[in-house]
Amino acid sequence: MIFTNPAGAPELACDQCGCRWFDRTAAETCYECGAPVTDENRAEIAAALAEFEARRLNNKGNKPCN
């Protein structure tokens, strides 16, 4: 599940419980329910981040966010 944070950037949330916290050091699972981050989830967030970056560059030129 992808949602947009207050800054407008996409964030990955658990498909099972909606939690936004994942254990990326062990098995890449949701902290709340233990659901795994799937390859489909990774592809979905990668596409959303690429789209966000393209919009950001289009709106602000080639300046970095910070």
Chimera marker file (.cmm) of the C-alpha trace (Angstrom):
<marker_set name="trace">
<marker id="1" x="0.000" y="0.000" z="0.000" r="1" g="1" b="0" radius="0.5"/>
<marker id="2" x="1.363" y="3.421" z="-0.937" r="1" g="1" b="0" radius="0.5"/>
<marker id="3" x="0.230" y="6.633" z="0.699" r="1" g="1" b="0" radius="0.5"/>
<marker id="4" x="1.449" y="10.207" z="0.497" r="1" g="1" b="0" radius="0.5"/>
<marker id="5" x="3.042" y="11.826" z="3.533" r="1" g="1" b="0" radius="0.5"/>
<marker id="6" x="2.432" y="15.502" z="4.447" r="1" g="1" b="0" radius="0.5"/>
<marker id="7" x="5.486" y="16.563" z="2.413" r="1" g="1" b="0" radius="0.5"/>
<marker id="8" x="3.981" y="14.914" z="-0.666" r="1" g="1" b="0" radius="0.5"/>
<marker id="9" x="6.393" y="11.980" z="-0.841" r="1" g="1" b="0" radius="0.5"/>
<marker id="10" x="5.141" y="8.421" z="-1.235" r="1" g="1" b="0" radius="0.5"/>
<marker id="11" x="5.596" y="5.989" z="1.642" r="1" g="1" b="0" radius="0.5"/>
<marker id="12" x="5.148" y="2.252" z="1.817" r="1" g="1" b="0" radius="0.5"/>
<marker id="13" x="2.598" y="0.873" z="4.284" r="1" g="1" b="0" radius="0.5"/>
<marker id="14" x="1.820" y="-2.729" z="5.152" r="1" g="1" b="0" radius="0.5"/>
<marker id="15" x="-0.823" y="-4.309" z="2.924" r="1" g="1" b="0" radius="0.5"/>
<marker id="16" x="-2.166" y="-6.275" z="5.888" r="1" g="1" b="0" radius="0.5"/>
<marker id="17" x="-2.467" y="-3.738" z="8.714" r="1" g="1" b="0" radius="0.5"/>
<marker id="18" x="-1.498" y="-0.329" z="7.265" r="1" g="1" b="0" radius="0.5"/>
<marker id="19" x="1.551" y="0.065" z="9.520" r="1" g="1" b="0" radius="0.5"/>
<marker id="20" x="4.347" y="2.218" z="8.083" r="1" g="1" b="0" radius="0.5"/>
<marker id="21" x="7.165" y="0.646" z="10.122" r="1" g="1" b="0" radius="0.5"/>
<marker id="22" x="9.212" y="-2.190" z="8.669" r="1" g="1" b="0" radius="0.5"/>
<marker id="23" x="12.139" y="-4.187" z="10.024" r="1" g="1" b="0" radius="0.5"/>
<marker id="24" x="14.631" y="-3.765" z="7.193" r="1" g="1" b="0" radius="0.5"/>
<marker id="25" x="17.579" y="-5.266" z="9.062" r="1" g="1" b="0" radius="0.5"/>
<marker id="26" x="16.240" y="-8.791" z="9.445" r="1" g="1" b="0" radius="0.5"/>
<marker id="27" x="13.583" y="-10.131" z="7.109" r="1" g="1" b="0" radius="0.5"/>
<marker id="28" x="11.961" y="-6.911" z="5.844" r="1" g="1" b="0" radius="0.5"/>
<marker id="29" x="8.709" y="-7.508" z="7.658" r="1" g="1" b="0" radius="0.5"/>
<marker id="30" x="6.050" y="-5.279" z="9.206" r="1" g="1" b="0" radius="0.5"/>
<marker id="31" x="6.748" y="-4.471" z="12.862" r="1" g="1" b="0" radius="0.5"/>
<marker id="32" x="3.049" y="-4.709" z="13.754" r="1" g="1" b="0" radius="0.5"/>
<marker id="33" x="1.862" y="-7.907" z="12.085" r="1" g="1" b="0" radius="0.5"/>
<marker id="34" x="4.983" y="-9.536" z="10.622" r="1" g="1" b="0" radius="0.5"/>
<marker id="35" x="3.749" y="-9.470" z="6.996" r="1" g="1" b="0" radius="0.5"/>
<marker id="36" x="6.635" y="-9.633" z="4.529" r="1" g="1" b="0" radius="0.5"/>
<marker id="37" x="7.573" y="-6.854" z="2.123" r="1" g="1" b="0" radius="0.5"/>
<marker id="38" x="7.008" y="-8.479" z="-1.264" r="1" g="1" b="0" radius="0.5"/>
<marker id="39" x="8.759" y="-7.899" z="-4.580" r="1" g="1" b="0" radius="0.5"/>
<marker id="40" x="5.494" y="-6.323" z="-5.755" r="1" g="1" b="0" radius="0.5"/>
<marker id="41" x="5.629" y="-3.890" z="-2.801" r="1" g="1" b="0" radius="0.5"/>
<marker id="42" x="9.221" y="-2.976" z="-3.687" r="1" g="1" b="0" radius="0.5"/>
<marker id="43" x="8.310" y="-2.370" z="-7.330" r="1" g="1" b="0" radius="0.5"/>
<marker id="44" x="5.291" y="-0.281" z="-6.323" r="1" g="1" b="0" radius="0.5"/>
<marker id="45" x="7.281" y="2.015" z="-4.015" r="1" g="1" b="0" radius="0.5"/>
<marker id="46" x="10.142" y="2.303" z="-6.530" r="1" g="1" b="0" radius="0.5"/>
<marker id="47" x="7.697" y="3.448" z="-9.220" r="1" g="1" b="0" radius="0.5"/>
<marker id="48" x="6.002" y="5.887" z="-6.832" r="1" g="1" b="0" radius="0.5"/>
<marker id="49" x="9.368" y="7.343" z="-5.760" r="1" g="1" b="0" radius="0.5"/>
<marker id="50" x="10.500" y="7.735" z="-9.387" r="1" g="1" b="0" radius="0.5"/>
<marker id="51" x="7.253" y="9.542" z="-10.225" r="1" g="1" b="0" radius="0.5"/>
<marker id="52" x="7.632" y="11.788" z="-7.166" r="1" g="1" b="0" radius="0.5"/>
<marker id="53" x="11.219" y="12.657" z="-8.107" r="1" g="1" b="0" radius="0.5"/>
<marker id="54" x="10.212" y="13.449" z="-11.691" r="1" g="1" b="0" radius="0.5"/>
<marker id="55" x="7.434" y="15.764" z="-10.474" r="1" g="1" b="0" radius="0.5"/>
<marker id="56" x="9.797" y="17.399" z="-7.987" r="1" g="1" b="0" radius="0.5"/>
<marker id="57" x="12.420" y="18.081" z="-10.642" r="1" g="1" b="0" radius="0.5"/>
<marker id="58" x="9.791" y="19.359" z="-13.053" r="1" g="1" b="0" radius="0.5"/>
<marker id="59" x="8.384" y="21.753" z="-10.450" r="1" g="1" b="0" radius="0.5"/>
<marker id="60" x="11.633" y="23.038" z="-8.963" r="1" g="1" b="0" radius="0.5"/>
<marker id="61" x="14.282" y="22.580" z="-11.607" r="1" g="1" b="0" radius="0.5"/>
<marker id="62" x="17.317" y="20.469" z="-10.782" r="1" g="1" b="0" radius="0.5"/>
<marker id="63" x="17.679" y="21.591" z="-7.175" r="1" g="1" b="0" radius="0.5"/>
<marker id="64" x="17.915" y="18.920" z="-4.452" r="1" g="1" b="0" radius="0.5"/>
<marker id="65" x="15.228" y="18.925" z="-1.729" r="1" g="1" b="0" radius="0.5"/>
<marker id="66" x="17.633" y="19.982" z="1.011" r="1" g="1" b="0" radius="0.5"/>
<link id1="1" id2="2" r="1" g="1" b="0" radius="0.2"/>
<link id1="2" id2="3" r="1" g="1" b="0" radius="0.2"/>
<link id1="3" id2="4" r="1" g="1" b="0" radius="0.2"/>
<link id1="4" id2="5" r="1" g="1" b="0" radius="0.2"/>
<link id1="5" id2="6" r="1" g="1" b="0" radius="0.2"/>
<link id1="6" id2="7" r="1" g="1" b="0" radius="0.2"/>
<link id1="7" id2="8" r="1" g="1" b="0" radius="0.2"/>
<link id1="8" id2="9" r="1" g="1" b="0" radius="0.2"/>
<link id1="9" id2="10" r="1" g="1" b="0" radius="0.2"/>
<link id1="10" id2="11" r="1" g="1" b="0" radius="0.2"/>
<link id1="11" id2="12" r="1" g="1" b="0" radius="0.2"/>
<link id1="12" id2="13" r="1" g="1" b="0" radius="0.2"/>
<link id1="13" id2="14" r="1" g="1" b="0" radius="0.2"/>
<link id1="14" id2="15" r="1" g="1" b="0" radius="0.2"/>
<link id1="15" id2="16" r="1" g="1" b="0" radius="0.2"/>
<link id1="16" id2="17" r="1" g="1" b="0" radius="0.2"/>
<link id1="17" id2="18" r="1" g="1" b="0" radius="0.2"/>
<link id1="18" id2="19" r="1" g="1" b="0" radius="0.2"/>
<link id1="19" id2="20" r="1" g="1" b="0" radius="0.2"/>
<link id1="20" id2="21" r="1" g="1" b="0" radius="0.2"/>
<link id1="21" id2="22" r="1" g="1" b="0" radius="0.2"/>
<link id1="22" id2="23" r="1" g="1" b="0" radius="0.2"/>
<link id1="23" id2="24" r="1" g="1" b="0" radius="0.2"/>
<link id1="24" id2="25" r="1" g="1" b="0" radius="0.2"/>
<link id1="25" id2="26" r="1" g="1" b="0" radius="0.2"/>
<link id1="26" id2="27" r="1" g="1" b="0" radius="0.2"/>
<link id1="27" id2="28" r="1" g="1" b="0" radius="0.2"/>
<link id1="28" id2="29" r="1" g="1" b="0" radius="0.2"/>
<link id1="29" id2="30" r="1" g="1" b="0" radius="0.2"/>
<link id1="30" id2="31" r="1" g="1" b="0" radius="0.2"/>
<link id1="31" id2="32" r="1" g="1" b="0" radius="0.2"/>
<link id1="32" id2="33" r="1" g="1" b="0" radius="0.2"/>
<link id1="33" id2="34" r="1" g="1" b="0" radius="0.2"/>
<link id1="34" id2="35" r="1" g="1" b="0" radius="0.2"/>
<link id1="35" id2="36" r="1" g="1" b="0" radius="0.2"/>
<link id1="36" id2="37" r="1" g="1" b="0" radius="0.2"/>
<link id1="37" id2="38" r="1" g="1" b="0" radius="0.2"/>
<link id1="38" id2="39" r="1" g="1" b="0" radius="0.2"/>
<link id1="39" id2="40" r="1" g="1" b="0" radius="0.2"/>
<link id1="40" id2="41" r="1" g="1" b="0" radius="0.2"/>
<link id1="41" id2="42" r="1" g="1" b="0" radius="0.2"/>
<link id1="42" id2="43" r="1" g="1" b="0" radius="0.2"/>
<link id1="43" id2="44" r="1" g="1" b="0" radius="0.2"/>
<link id1="44" id2="45" r="1" g="1" b="0" radius="0.2"/>
<link id1="45" id2="46" r="1" g="1" b="0" radius="0.2"/>
<link id1="46" id2="47" r="1" g="1" b="0" radius="0.2"/>
<link id1="47" id2="48" r="1" g="1" b="0" radius="0.2"/>
<link id1="48" id2="49" r="1" g="1" b="0" radius="0.2"/>
<link id1="49" id2="50" r="1" g="1" b="0" radius="0.2"/>
<link id1="50" id2="51" r="1" g="1" b="0" radius="0.2"/>
<link id1="51" id2="52" r="1" g="1" b="0" radius="0.2"/>
<link id1="52" id2="53" r="1" g="1" b="0" radius="0.2"/>
<link id1="53" id2="54" r="1" g="1" b="0" radius="0.2"/>
<link id1="54" id2="55" r="1" g="1" b="0" radius="0.2"/>
<link id1="55" id2="56" r="1" g="1" b="0" radius="0.2"/>
<link id1="56" id2="57" r="1" g="1" b="0" radius="0.2"/>
<link id1="57" id2="58" r="1" g="1" b="0" radius="0.2"/>
<link id1="58" id2="59" r="1" g="1" b="0" radius="0.2"/>
<link id1="59" id2="60" r="1" g="1" b="0" radius="0.2"/>
<link id1="60" id2="61" r="1" g="1" b="0" radius="0.2"/>
<link id1="61" id2="62" r="1" g="1" b="0" radius="0.2"/>
<link id1="62" id2="63" r="1" g="1" b="0" radius="0.2"/>
<link id1="63" id2="64" r="1" g="1" b="0" radius="0.2"/>
<link id1="64" id2="65" r="1" g="1" b="0" radius="0.2"/>
<link id1="65" id2="66" r="1" g="1" b="0" radius="0.2"/>
</marker_set>
